[in-house]
Amino acid sequence: MAESVRWRAISAFTLHWRSWGNEHVVYNAGSGDTHLFNDLAALILRALQEKAATLDELSQLCATSFNQDEDEELQAQLNELLLELDRLGIIERIH
Amino acid sequence: MKISELSLNKLKKRLGTSGIYLRTGPFITHLQSKIPSVVNNFALLYANNNLLDNEDFADFHINLAAPRGLRRWYRPQVMFHFDDQVPFKPLPHQQAFPMMEWGLNWCISNHAHHYLILHSAVVENNGFSVILPAPPGSGKSTLCAGLISRGWRLLSDELGLISLEHLELVPLARPVNLKNEAIEVIKKFAPHAIFSCNFADTNKGTVALMQAPVTSVVRSNELVKPACIVMPRYMPGKETNLQRESKGQMFMHVADSAFNYSLLGLTGFETLVKLIDRCDCYTFTYSKLQEAIETFDELATANNTTC
């Protein structure tokens, strides 16, 4: 994935949230789909609702939030997650 | 006036001509049929329901009738007419009464969108309500029939109605639909209950219907706040096991089981959020009906003690 790729969430008005502990249910009023996310996915999605970010920036955020090393494994995991959120139509890439 | 107060002959005549107006929960159904098995099973299973005077309005106009032509004589069939339309293919004549029940479920689940409608049984004990959402074959109706034969109130066997405005469970006490082995299990468990005859070779196997308890029918105007959601699963040979389920997982299960969650859009999401917020959530496996009832009784007692 090119380093310059930035991601952002679709309109904040379209996504509706309810969280119970480490489970986060998100309703996408645009598609009518409902998704159940874990803490990691929720953190990324909320961050991308606030502002667009690159994989590196998101990786940094996750490492800080979950007290984890910012290594290749985390980047690979995040990359997969971003592609999945993109496939679900909840985030989009901007250049 | 109750259905049982009308003689079978008078009921037969009315069903075969102008029809009757039946109240089940919040709905009025205008029903017509000349088919003897519909008349007889209806008289038996809806004996405690109120017969309304000829109304100006009905939510659903239903007629079970034989098709015209040779089919009347050769392998006779039955057709379900809804507001003068025929939404389903005909079924064998012997399945006329279950077809009426399934058709009425279809009418409600496809039209009553002022409720969030769950594919679930709903029961209540001393103000403590339990929603039992589950896919077909999970033992939901067996458990429901067992509970209502031991004093729990039936709100619904098949369609859990949740009012969008006040988040209340709306009773729809109609016959309980039992399938295959469950029929004999419940006949032994509840020998005094009233059952239809068995209808063999339906697309659900053999089915029989059990009359709703009279107290449940009489209390059809008493709405109740949701308290608990239990997702049941009958598993032969397994121990009775009630386990907490997370709210997120239960949200997804219930959304999947709802007939009109998607159709209601954001209102459906917000209603379901409120429902899950206020309910304790469990999964439940069982193989012994008596033990299952005792577990539910304990759950109700514990809840009523803490309230």
Contacts between the chains, C-beta under 8 A, distances in Angstrom:
chain1	res1	chain2	res2	distance
A	16	B	266	6.5
A	16	B	269	5.9
A	16	B	270	7.6
A	18	B	251	7.7
A	18	B	273	4.6
A	18	B	276	7.9
A	18	B	277	7.9
A	20	B	246	6.9
A	20	B	247	4.0
A	20	B	248	5.4
A	20	B	276	7.6
A	21	B	246	7.3
A	21	B	247	7.9
A	21	B	248	7.9
A	23	B	246	5.8
A	23	B	247	6.7
A	23	B	248	2.7
A	23	B	249	7.2
A	24	B	248	7.2
A	25	B	248	5.8
A	25	B	251	5.2
A	25	B	252	7.4
A	25	B	273	7.4
A	27	B	266	6.8
A	27	B	269	4.0
A	29	B	265	6.8
A	29	B	266	5.4
A	32	B	262	5.4
A	32	B	265	6.4
A	34	B	251	7.9
A	34	B	252	7.2
A	34	B	255	5.7
A	34	B	261	8.0
A	34	B	269	6.6
A	36	B	248	5.2
A	36	B	249	7.3
A	36	B	251	7.2
A	36	B	252	5.2
